[in-house]
Amino acid sequence: MINLWISNIKQLILNAQNGDEFSREKLIKKHRNFIAKVSSVTCGRYLTWENDEELSIALIAFNESIDAFDTEESIKFTSFAQTVIKRRLIDYFRSQGKYRNEILSSSSKETDELESGINAQSISNYDDSITQENLALLIDEYKTQLAEYSIDIHDLPKVSPKHRDTRESLMKTAQTLVKNQEMVNYLRKYGQLPVKQLCQETGLSRKVLERGRKYIISLVVILIEPSLSPLKKFSNFPR
């Protein structure tokens, strides 16, 4: 059902890009609440279509997203549109003298938290083929995937093991899980680690696995989701 919905959205985007105004209007109608939510979060206050110019800016940005989106990419359209809307609103704040430092720093803060949470290399050493804009989209997608397991990206620095040995053990655990489709299916179905099976496969205790649950899942998500594969460059997985 979800795949059918995504396929329908992609077809509407392609139609709109080819000049079909009905498809464009249908996309806007489907995403009206999404546009308002992204705008309200970016502005830090509740917005209404009747009274706030920011929503007009966001609507223009959403239209830009439709025209610029590449349906062949693995990034979700909503993640792409969210980034475009945020950038256009920030440009608007600058032009109006309303720009706030906390909005400017939010993306870099999330990037820092992502790096810290999965023991990343410095962003300066990151592959130049991934632009800052693409990285922002990847992080948005990563946040969405983590939320399905009740994990907040902002928690990653706190759950990342401080000791190298522990960190490497949990990394190996994540790799072990990914190699076993039965365990992957269990994780996706129940949103929990197959602790009993992992104990048998890795020799780690239930206590260690349960304590490292969020960290393990944060790594597994990167390994099993094709759209997040570029983030593997951030992780120092043991060979």
DRENPA-3360 file (N, C-alpha, C; in nm, 2 decimals, always signed):
BEGIN
1 = MINLWISN = +0.08/-0.12/+0.00/+0.00/+0.00/+0.00/+0.09/+0.13/+0.00 ~ +0.19/+0.13/+0.09/+0.28/+0.24/+0.09/+0.35/+0.26/-0.04 ~ +0.40/+0.15/-0.10/+0.47/+0.16/-0.22/+0.38/+0.21/-0.34 ~ +0.25/+0.17/-0.33/+0.16/+0.22/-0.43/+0.14/+0.37/-0.42 ~ +0.13/+0.41/-0.29/+0.11/+0.56/-0.26/+0.23/+0.64/-0.32 ~ +0.35/+0.58/-0.29/+0.48/+0.65/-0.33/+0.48/+0.65/-0.49 ~ +0.44/+0.54/-0.55/+0.44/+0.54/-0.69/+0.34/+0.64/-0.75 ~ +0.23/+0.65/-0.69/+0.13/+0.75/-0.73/+0.18/+0.89/-0.72;
9 = IKQLILNA = +0.25/+0.92/-0.61/+0.31/+1.05/-0.59/+0.41/+1.08/-0.70 ~ +0.50/+0.99/-0.73/+0.60/+1.00/-0.83/+0.54/+1.03/-0.97 ~ +0.43/+0.96/-1.00/+0.36/+0.98/-1.13/+0.30/+1.12/-1.13 ~ +0.24/+1.16/-1.02/+0.19/+1.30/-1.02/+0.30/+1.40/-1.04 ~ +0.41/+1.38/-0.98/+0.53/+1.47/-1.00/+0.57/+1.48/-1.14 ~ +0.58/+1.36/-1.20/+0.62/+1.36/-1.35/+0.52/+1.43/-1.43 ~ +0.39/+1.40/-1.41/+0.29/+1.47/-1.48/+0.30/+1.62/-1.47 ~ +0.32/+1.67/-1.34/+0.33/+1.81/-1.32/+0.45/+1.87/-1.39;
17 = QNGDEFSR = +0.56/+1.80/-1.39/+0.68/+1.85/-1.45/+0.66/+1.86/-1.60 ~ +0.57/+1.78/-1.66/+0.54/+1.79/-1.80/+0.42/+1.88/-1.83 ~ +0.38/+1.96/-1.73/+0.28/+2.07/-1.76/+0.14/+2.04/-1.72 ~ +0.12/+1.92/-1.65/-0.02/+1.89/-1.61/-0.06/+1.96/-1.48 ~ -0.13/+2.07/-1.50/-0.16/+2.15/-1.38/-0.26/+2.08/-1.28 ~ -0.34/+1.99/-1.33/-0.43/+1.92/-1.25/-0.35/+1.83/-1.15 ~ -0.24/+1.77/-1.20/-0.16/+1.69/-1.11/-0.08/+1.77/-1.01 ~ -0.04/+1.89/-1.05/+0.03/+1.99/-0.96/-0.07/+2.03/-0.85;
25 = EKLIKKHR = -0.19/+2.06/-0.89/-0.29/+2.10/-0.78/-0.32/+1.99/-0.69 ~ -0.32/+1.87/-0.74/-0.35/+1.75/-0.66/-0.24/+1.73/-0.56 ~ -0.11/+1.75/-0.60/+0.00/+1.73/-0.51/+0.00/+1.84/-0.40 ~ -0.04/+1.96/-0.44/-0.04/+2.07/-0.34/-0.15/+2.04/-0.24 ~ -0.27/+1.99/-0.29/-0.38/+1.96/-0.20/-0.34/+1.85/-0.10 ~ -0.27/+1.74/-0.15/-0.23/+1.63/-0.07/-0.13/+1.67/+0.04 ~ -0.05/+1.77/+0.00/+0.06/+1.81/+0.10/+0.03/+1.94/+0.17 ~ -0.09/+1.99/+0.17/-0.12/+2.12/+0.23/-0.08/+2.12/+0.38;
33 = NFIAKVSS = -0.12/+2.02/+0.45/-0.09/+2.01/+0.59/+0.06/+1.99/+0.61 ~ +0.12/+1.92/+0.53/+0.27/+1.90/+0.53/+0.34/+2.04/+0.52 ~ +0.30/+2.12/+0.42/+0.36/+2.25/+0.40/+0.34/+2.34/+0.52 ~ +0.22/+2.33/+0.58/+0.19/+2.42/+0.70/+0.28/+2.37/+0.82 ~ +0.29/+2.24/+0.83/+0.37/+2.19/+0.95/+0.51/+2.22/+0.94 ~ +0.57/+2.20/+0.82/+0.71/+2.23/+0.80/+0.74/+2.38/+0.82 ~ +0.65/+2.46/+0.77/+0.66/+2.61/+0.79/+0.65/+2.65/+0.93 ~ +0.55/+2.60/+1.00/+0.53/+2.64/+1.14/+0.65/+2.60/+1.23;
41 = VTCGRYLT = +0.71/+2.48/+1.20/+0.82/+2.43/+1.28/+0.94/+2.52/+1.25 ~ +0.96/+2.56/+1.12/+1.07/+2.64/+1.08/+1.06/+2.78/+1.14 ~ +0.94/+2.83/+1.15/+0.92/+2.97/+1.20/+0.91/+2.97/+1.35 ~ +0.88/+2.86/+1.41/+0.87/+2.85/+1.56/+0.74/+2.90/+1.61 ~ +0.64/+2.90/+1.53/+0.51/+2.95/+1.57/+0.40/+2.89/+1.48 ~ +0.28/+2.89/+1.53/+0.17/+2.84/+1.45/+0.13/+2.94/+1.34 ~ +0.11/+2.88/+1.22/+0.08/+2.97/+1.10/-0.05/+2.94/+1.05 ~ -0.12/+3.04/+0.99/-0.25/+3.01/+0.93/-0.24/+3.06/+0.78;
49 = WENDEELS = -0.31/+2.99/+0.69/-0.31/+3.03/+0.55/-0.36/+3.17/+0.53 ~ -0.46/+3.21/+0.61/-0.52/+3.34/+0.58/-0.44/+3.46/+0.62 ~ -0.35/+3.44/+0.72/-0.28/+3.55/+0.78/-0.13/+3.56/+0.77 ~ -0.07/+3.45/+0.73/+0.08/+3.45/+0.74/+0.14/+3.44/+0.60 ~ +0.23/+3.54/+0.57/+0.30/+3.54/+0.44/+0.39/+3.42/+0.42 ~ +0.44/+3.38/+0.53/+0.54/+3.27/+0.53/+0.48/+3.14/+0.46 ~ +0.35/+3.12/+0.47/+0.29/+3.01/+0.40/+0.29/+3.03/+0.25 ~ +0.28/+3.15/+0.21/+0.28/+3.18/+0.07/+0.42/+3.15/+0.01;
57 = IALIAFNE = +0.52/+3.19/+0.09/+0.66/+3.16/+0.05/+0.68/+3.01/+0.04 ~ +0.63/+2.94/+0.14/+0.64/+2.79/+0.15/+0.57/+2.73/+0.03 ~ +0.46/+2.78/-0.01/+0.39/+2.72/-0.12/+0.47/+2.74/-0.25 ~ +0.53/+2.85/-0.27/+0.61/+2.88/-0.38/+0.73/+2.78/-0.38 ~ +0.79/+2.76/-0.26/+0.90/+2.66/-0.25/+0.86/+2.52/-0.28 ~ +0.73/+2.49/-0.24/+0.68/+2.35/-0.27/+0.67/+2.33/-0.42 ~ +0.62/+2.44/-0.49/+0.61/+2.43/-0.63/+0.75/+2.41/-0.70 ~ +0.85/+2.48/-0.64/+0.99/+2.46/-0.69/+1.03/+2.31/-0.67;
65 = SIDAFDTE = +0.99/+2.26/-0.55/+1.03/+2.12/-0.52/+0.98/+2.02/-0.63 ~ +0.85/+2.05/-0.67/+0.79/+1.96/-0.77/+0.87/+1.97/-0.90 ~ +0.91/+2.09/-0.94/+0.98/+2.10/-1.07/+1.13/+2.05/-1.06 ~ +1.19/+2.06/-0.94/+1.33/+2.02/-0.93/+1.35/+1.87/-0.89 ~ +1.25/+1.81/-0.84/+1.27/+1.67/-0.78/+1.30/+1.57/-0.89 ~ +1.40/+1.49/-0.86/+1.44/+1.38/-0.95/+1.37/+1.25/-0.90 ~ +1.28/+1.20/-0.98/+1.20/+1.08/-0.93/+1.29/+0.96/-0.93 ~ +1.40/+0.96/-1.00/+1.49/+0.84/-1.00/+1.58/+0.83/-0.87;
73 = ESIKFTSF = +1.58/+0.94/-0.80/+1.66/+0.94/-0.67/+1.59/+0.86/-0.57 ~ +1.67/+0.81/-0.47/+1.61/+0.73/-0.36/+1.55/+0.82/-0.25 ~ +1.59/+0.95/-0.25/+1.54/+1.04/-0.14/+1.39/+1.06/-0.16 ~ +1.32/+1.06/-0.05/+1.18/+1.08/-0.05/+1.14/+1.22/-0.09 ~ +1.03/+1.24/-0.16/+0.99/+1.37/-0.21/+0.97/+1.47/-0.09 ~ +0.91/+1.42/+0.02/+0.88/+1.50/+0.13/+1.01/+1.55/+0.20 ~ +1.11/+1.47/+0.20/+1.24/+1.51/+0.26/+1.30/+1.62/+0.17 ~ +1.29/+1.60/+0.04/+1.34/+1.70/-0.05/+1.26/+1.83/-0.04;
81 = AQTVIKRR = +1.13/+1.83/-0.04/+1.05/+1.94/-0.03/+1.07/+2.02/+0.10 ~ +1.08/+1.94/+0.21/+1.11/+2.00/+0.34/+1.23/+2.09/+0.34 ~ +1.34/+2.04/+0.28/+1.46/+2.12/+0.28/+1.45/+2.24/+0.19 ~ +1.38/+2.23/+0.08/+1.36/+2.35/-0.01/+1.28/+2.45/+0.06 ~ +1.17/+2.41/+0.13/+1.08/+2.50/+0.20/+1.16/+2.58/+0.31 ~ +1.24/+2.50/+0.39/+1.32/+2.56/+0.50/+1.42/+2.67/+0.44 ~ +1.48/+2.63/+0.33/+1.58/+2.72/+0.27/+1.52/+2.85/+0.22 ~ +1.40/+2.84/+0.16/+1.33/+2.96/+0.11/+1.28/+3.04/+0.22;
89 = LIDYFRSQ = +1.23/+2.98/+0.33/+1.19/+3.06/+0.44/+1.30/+3.13/+0.51 ~ +1.42/+3.07/+0.52/+1.54/+3.13/+0.58/+1.58/+3.25/+0.49 ~ +1.58/+3.23/+0.36/+1.61/+3.35/+0.27/+1.51/+3.46/+0.29 ~ +1.38/+3.43/+0.31/+1.28/+3.53/+0.34/+1.31/+3.60/+0.47 ~ +1.35/+3.53/+0.58/+1.38/+3.59/+0.71/+1.49/+3.68/+0.69 ~ +1.59/+3.64/+0.62/+1.71/+3.73/+0.60/+1.67/+3.86/+0.53 ~ +1.59/+3.85/+0.43/+1.55/+3.97/+0.35/+1.46/+4.06/+0.43 ~ +1.39/+4.01/+0.53/+1.30/+4.09/+0.61/+1.36/+4.13/+0.75;
97 = GKYRNEIL = +1.48/+4.08/+0.77/+1.55/+4.12/+0.90/+1.49/+4.04/+1.01 ~ +1.42/+3.92/+0.98/+1.36/+3.84/+1.09/+1.44/+3.72/+1.12 ~ +1.55/+3.71/+1.05/+1.63/+3.58/+1.06/+1.69/+3.56/+1.20 ~ +1.67/+3.43/+1.25/+1.71/+3.40/+1.38/+1.83/+3.30/+1.38 ~ +1.93/+3.32/+1.46/+2.05/+3.24/+1.46/+2.01/+3.09/+1.49 ~ +1.91/+3.06/+1.57/+1.88/+2.93/+1.60/+1.83/+2.85/+1.48 ~ +1.77/+2.91/+1.39/+1.72/+2.85/+1.27/+1.84/+2.82/+1.18 ~ +1.94/+2.91/+1.17/+2.06/+2.89/+1.09/+2.14/+2.78/+1.14;
105 = SSSSKETD = +2.15/+2.76/+1.27/+2.23/+2.66/+1.33/+2.17/+2.52/+1.34 ~ +2.04/+2.51/+1.32/+1.97/+2.39/+1.34/+2.02/+2.28/+1.25 ~ +2.04/+2.30/+1.12/+2.09/+2.20/+1.04/+2.23/+2.15/+1.07 ~ +2.32/+2.24/+1.11/+2.46/+2.20/+1.14/+2.46/+2.13/+1.28 ~ +2.36/+2.17/+1.37/+2.35/+2.10/+1.50/+2.31/+1.95/+1.47 ~ +2.21/+1.93/+1.39/+2.17/+1.79/+1.36/+2.28/+1.71/+1.30 ~ +2.36/+1.78/+1.21/+2.47/+1.71/+1.14/+2.57/+1.67/+1.25 ~ +2.60/+1.76/+1.34/+2.70/+1.73/+1.45/+2.65/+1.61/+1.53;
113 = ELESGINA = +2.52/+1.61/+1.56/+2.46/+1.50/+1.65/+2.47/+1.37/+1.57 ~ +2.44/+1.37/+1.45/+2.45/+1.25/+1.37/+2.59/+1.20/+1.37 ~ +2.69/+1.28/+1.35/+2.83/+1.24/+1.35/+2.87/+1.18/+1.48 ~ +2.83/+1.25/+1.59/+2.87/+1.21/+1.73/+2.80/+1.07/+1.76 ~ +2.67/+1.06/+1.72/+2.60/+0.94/+1.75/+2.65/+0.82/+1.69 ~ +2.71/+0.82/+1.57/+2.75/+0.70/+1.50/+2.90/+0.70/+1.48 ~ +2.97/+0.78/+1.57/+3.12/+0.77/+1.57/+3.17/+0.81/+1.44 ~ +3.13/+0.93/+1.38/+3.16/+0.97/+1.25/+3.30/+1.03/+1.24;
121 = QSISNYDD = +3.35/+1.03/+1.11/+3.47/+1.11/+1.08/+3.43/+1.25/+1.07 ~ +3.53/+1.34/+1.07/+3.50/+1.48/+1.05/+3.43/+1.51/+0.92 ~ +3.33/+1.60/+0.91/+3.27/+1.63/+0.79/+3.36/+1.68/+0.68 ~ +3.47/+1.74/+0.73/+3.57/+1.79/+0.63/+3.64/+1.68/+0.55 ~ +3.64/+1.56/+0.61/+3.69/+1.44/+0.54/+3.59/+1.36/+0.46 ~ +3.47/+1.41/+0.46/+3.36/+1.34/+0.40/+3.37/+1.35/+0.25 ~ +3.33/+1.25/+0.17/+3.34/+1.25/+0.03/+3.27/+1.37/-0.03 ~ +3.35/+1.44/-0.12/+3.30/+1.57/-0.18/+3.18/+1.54/-0.27;
129 = SITQENLA = +3.16/+1.42/-0.31/+3.05/+1.39/-0.40/+2.91/+1.41/-0.33 ~ +2.91/+1.41/-0.20/+2.79/+1.44/-0.13/+2.79/+1.58/-0.08 ~ +2.70/+1.66/-0.14/+2.69/+1.80/-0.11/+2.63/+1.82/+0.03 ~ +2.64/+1.94/+0.08/+2.58/+1.98/+0.21/+2.43/+1.96/+0.20 ~ +2.37/+2.00/+0.08/+2.23/+1.99/+0.06/+2.18/+1.84/+0.06 ~ +2.26/+1.76/-0.01/+2.22/+1.62/-0.01/+2.24/+1.56/+0.13 ~ +2.34/+1.60/+0.20/+2.36/+1.55/+0.34/+2.24/+1.59/+0.43 ~ +2.19/+1.71/+0.41/+2.07/+1.75/+0.49/+1.95/+1.66/+0.46;
137 = LLIDEYKT = +1.93/+1.63/+0.33/+1.82/+1.54/+0.29/+1.84/+1.40/+0.35 ~ +1.96/+1.35/+0.35/+1.99/+1.22/+0.41/+1.96/+1.22/+0.56 ~ +2.00/+1.33/+0.63/+1.97/+1.33/+0.77/+1.82/+1.34/+0.80 ~ +1.75/+1.41/+0.72/+1.61/+1.42/+0.73/+1.55/+1.28/+0.72 ~ +1.59/+1.21/+0.61/+1.55/+1.07/+0.59/+1.58/+0.98/+0.71 ~ +1.71/+0.99/+0.76/+1.75/+0.91/+0.87/+1.67/+0.94/+0.99 ~ +1.63/+1.06/+1.02/+1.55/+1.10/+1.13/+1.41/+1.03/+1.12 ~ +1.36/+1.03/+1.00/+1.23/+0.96/+0.98/+1.24/+0.81/+1.00;
145 = QLAEYSID = +1.34/+0.75/+0.95/+1.36/+0.60/+0.97/+1.38/+0.57/+1.12 ~ +1.46/+0.65/+1.19/+1.48/+0.62/+1.33/+1.35/+0.64/+1.41 ~ +1.27/+0.73/+1.37/+1.14/+0.76/+1.45/+1.05/+0.64/+1.45 ~ +1.06/+0.55/+1.34/+0.98/+0.43/+1.33/+1.02/+0.33/+1.45 ~ +1.14/+0.35/+1.50/+1.18/+0.27/+1.62/+1.18/+0.35/+1.75 ~ +1.11/+0.46/+1.75/+1.10/+0.54/+1.87/+1.24/+0.59/+1.91 ~ +1.32/+0.63/+1.81/+1.46/+0.68/+1.84/+1.46/+0.82/+1.79 ~ +1.51/+0.91/+1.87/+1.53/+1.05/+1.83/+1.67/+1.07/+1.79;
153 = IHDLPKVS = +1.70/+1.13/+1.68/+1.84/+1.15/+1.64/+1.92/+1.23/+1.74 ~ +1.85/+1.31/+1.82/+1.92/+1.39/+1.92/+1.97/+1.31/+2.03 ~ +1.92/+1.19/+2.05/+1.96/+1.10/+2.15/+2.09/+1.02/+2.12 ~ +2.13/+1.02/+1.99/+2.24/+0.93/+1.95/+2.37/+0.96/+2.03 ~ +2.41/+1.09/+2.05/+2.53/+1.11/+2.12/+2.53/+1.05/+2.26 ~ +2.41/+1.05/+2.33/+2.40/+0.99/+2.46/+2.40/+0.84/+2.46 ~ +2.36/+0.78/+2.36/+2.35/+0.63/+2.36/+2.48/+0.57/+2.29 ~ +2.56/+0.65/+2.23/+2.68/+0.60/+2.17/+2.78/+0.55/+2.28;
161 = PKHRDTRE = +2.83/+0.43/+2.28/+2.92/+0.38/+2.38/+3.05/+0.46/+2.39 ~ +3.09/+0.49/+2.51/+3.21/+0.57/+2.53/+3.34/+0.49/+2.51 ~ +3.33/+0.36/+2.54/+3.45/+0.27/+2.53/+3.45/+0.21/+2.39 ~ +3.57/+0.21/+2.34/+3.59/+0.16/+2.20/+3.55/+0.01/+2.19 ~ +3.59/-0.07/+2.29/+3.56/-0.21/+2.28/+3.41/-0.24/+2.27 ~ +3.34/-0.17/+2.36/+3.19/-0.18/+2.36/+3.13/-0.14/+2.23 ~ +3.18/-0.02/+2.18/+3.13/+0.03/+2.05/+3.15/-0.07/+1.94 ~ +3.27/-0.13/+1.93/+3.30/-0.22/+1.82/+3.22/-0.35/+1.84;
169 = SLMKTAQT = +3.19/-0.39/+1.96/+3.11/-0.51/+1.98/+2.97/-0.49/+1.93 ~ +2.92/-0.37/+1.96/+2.78/-0.34/+1.91/+2.78/-0.32/+1.76 ~ +2.88/-0.26/+1.70/+2.89/-0.25/+1.56/+2.89/-0.39/+1.49 ~ +2.96/-0.48/+1.55/+2.97/-0.62/+1.49/+2.83/-0.68/+1.51 ~ +2.76/-0.65/+1.62/+2.63/-0.70/+1.64/+2.53/-0.65/+1.53 ~ +2.54/-0.52/+1.50/+2.46/-0.47/+1.39/+2.48/-0.54/+1.26 ~ +2.61/-0.57/+1.23/+2.65/-0.64/+1.11/+2.59/-0.78/+1.11 ~ +2.60/-0.84/+1.22/+2.55/-0.98/+1.24/+2.40/-0.98/+1.21;
177 = LVKNQEMV = +2.33/-0.89/+1.26/+2.18/-0.88/+1.25/+2.15/-0.86/+1.10 ~ +2.22/-0.77/+1.03/+2.19/-0.74/+0.89/+2.21/-0.86/+0.80 ~ +2.30/-0.94/+0.83/+2.33/-1.06/+0.75/+2.23/-1.17/+0.76 ~ +2.14/-1.16/+0.86/+2.04/-1.26/+0.89/+1.90/-1.20/+0.86 ~ +1.84/-1.24/+0.74/+1.71/-1.18/+0.70/+1.60/-1.20/+0.80 ~ +1.61/-1.32/+0.87/+1.50/-1.35/+0.97/+1.51/-1.24/+1.08 ~ +1.63/-1.21/+1.12/+1.64/-1.11/+1.23/+1.60/-0.97/+1.18 ~ +1.63/-0.94/+1.05/+1.59/-0.81/+0.99/+1.44/-0.80/+0.99;
185 = NYLRKYGQ = +1.38/-0.91/+0.95/+1.23/-0.91/+0.94/+1.17/-0.89/+1.08 ~ +1.23/-0.95/+1.18/+1.18/-0.94/+1.32/+1.19/-0.79/+1.36 ~ +1.30/-0.73/+1.33/+1.32/-0.59/+1.37/+1.22/-0.50/+1.31 ~ +1.20/-0.52/+1.18/+1.10/-0.44/+1.10/+0.96/-0.46/+1.15 ~ +0.93/-0.58/+1.18/+0.79/-0.61/+1.22/+0.76/-0.56/+1.36 ~ +0.85/-0.58/+1.46/+0.82/-0.55/+1.60/+0.89/-0.43/+1.65 ~ +0.98/-0.37/+1.57/+1.05/-0.25/+1.61/+1.15/-0.28/+1.73 ~ +1.18/-0.40/+1.75/+1.26/-0.44/+1.86/+1.38/-0.53/+1.81;
193 = LPVKQLCQ = +1.48/-0.54/+1.89/+1.59/-0.63/+1.85/+1.55/-0.78/+1.88 ~ +1.59/-0.87/+1.80/+1.57/-1.01/+1.83/+1.68/-1.06/+1.93 ~ +1.66/-1.01/+2.06/+1.76/-1.03/+2.16/+1.80/-1.17/+2.18 ~ +1.71/-1.26/+2.19/+1.75/-1.40/+2.22/+1.84/-1.46/+2.11 ~ +1.80/-1.43/+1.99/+1.88/-1.48/+1.88/+2.02/-1.41/+1.87 ~ +2.02/-1.28/+1.90/+2.15/-1.21/+1.90/+2.24/-1.26/+2.01 ~ +2.18/-1.29/+2.12/+2.26/-1.35/+2.23/+2.34/-1.47/+2.19 ~ +2.26/-1.56/+2.11/+2.32/-1.68/+2.07/+2.42/-1.66/+1.96;
201 = ETGLSRKV = +2.40/-1.56/+1.87/+2.49/-1.54/+1.76/+2.61/-1.46/+1.80 ~ +2.60/-1.37/+1.89/+2.72/-1.29/+1.93/+2.79/-1.32/+2.06 ~ +2.72/-1.40/+2.15/+2.77/-1.43/+2.28/+2.76/-1.31/+2.38 ~ +2.70/-1.20/+2.34/+2.68/-1.09/+2.43/+2.56/-1.12/+2.52 ~ +2.56/-1.06/+2.64/+2.45/-1.08/+2.73/+2.32/-1.00/+2.69 ~ +2.21/-1.04/+2.74/+2.09/-0.97/+2.72/+2.10/-0.83/+2.77 ~ +2.16/-0.81/+2.88/+2.17/-0.68/+2.94/+2.25/-0.58/+2.85 ~ +2.36/-0.63/+2.79/+2.44/-0.55/+2.70/+2.37/-0.51/+2.58;
209 = LERGRKYI = +2.29/-0.61/+2.52/+2.22/-0.58/+2.40/+2.10/-0.48/+2.43 ~ +2.03/-0.50/+2.54/+1.92/-0.41/+2.57/+1.97/-0.27/+2.60 ~ +2.09/-0.26/+2.67/+2.15/-0.13/+2.69/+2.19/-0.06/+2.56 ~ +2.24/-0.14/+2.47/+2.29/-0.08/+2.34/+2.18/-0.08/+2.23 ~ +2.05/-0.10/+2.27/+1.95/-0.12/+2.17/+1.94/+0.00/+2.07 ~ +1.94/+0.12/+2.12/+1.92/+0.23/+2.03/+2.05/+0.25/+1.94 ~ +2.16/+0.23/+1.99/+2.28/+0.24/+1.91/+2.29/+0.13/+1.80 ~ +2.26/+0.01/+1.84/+2.26/-0.10/+1.74/+2.16/-0.07/+1.63;
217 = ISLVVILI = +2.04/-0.03/+1.66/+1.93/+0.00/+1.56/+1.97/+0.11/+1.47 ~ +2.03/+0.22/+1.53/+2.07/+0.33/+1.45/+2.17/+0.29/+1.34 ~ +2.25/+0.19/+1.37/+2.35/+0.14/+1.27/+2.28/+0.05/+1.17 ~ +2.19/-0.04/+1.22/+2.12/-0.13/+1.13/+2.04/-0.05/+1.03 ~ +1.97/+0.05/+1.07/+1.89/+0.13/+0.98/+1.98/+0.18/+0.86 ~ +2.10/+0.23/+0.89/+2.19/+0.27/+0.78/+2.22/+0.16/+0.69 ~ +2.24/+0.04/+0.74/+2.29/-0.08/+0.67/+2.18/-0.14/+0.58 ~ +2.05/-0.13/+0.63/+1.94/-0.20/+0.56/+1.86/-0.11/+0.47;
225 = EPSLSPLK = +1.87/+0.02/+0.48/+1.80/+0.12/+0.40/+1.88/+0.17/+0.28 ~ +1.85/+0.13/+0.16/+1.93/+0.17/+0.04/+1.95/+0.32/+0.03 ~ +1.85/+0.39/+0.07/+1.85/+0.54/+0.05/+1.95/+0.60/+0.15 ~ +1.99/+0.53/+0.25/+2.08/+0.58/+0.35/+2.22/+0.53/+0.33 ~ +2.25/+0.46/+0.23/+2.38/+0.40/+0.21/+2.50/+0.49/+0.21 ~ +2.48/+0.62/+0.16/+2.59/+0.72/+0.17/+2.64/+0.74/+0.31 ~ +2.55/+0.72/+0.41/+2.59/+0.75/+0.55/+2.68/+0.64/+0.61 ~ +2.70/+0.53/+0.53/+2.80/+0.43/+0.58/+2.94/+0.49/+0.59;
233 = KFSNFPR = +2.96/+0.60/+0.51/+3.09/+0.66/+0.51/+3.12/+0.73/+0.64 ~ +3.01/+0.75/+0.72/+3.03/+0.81/+0.85/+3.07/+0.71/+0.96 ~ +3.05/+0.58/+0.93/+3.07/+0.48/+1.04/+3.19/+0.40/+1.02 ~ +3.27/+0.39/+1.13/+3.39/+0.32/+1.13/+3.37/+0.17/+1.16 ~ +3.30/+0.10/+1.07/+3.26/-0.04/+1.10/+3.39/-0.12/+1.10 ~ +3.41/-0.21/+1.20/+3.52/-0.30/+1.20/+3.51/-0.40/+1.08 ~ +3.63/-0.42/+1.02/+3.63/-0.51/+0.90/+3.62/-0.66/+0.94;
% end
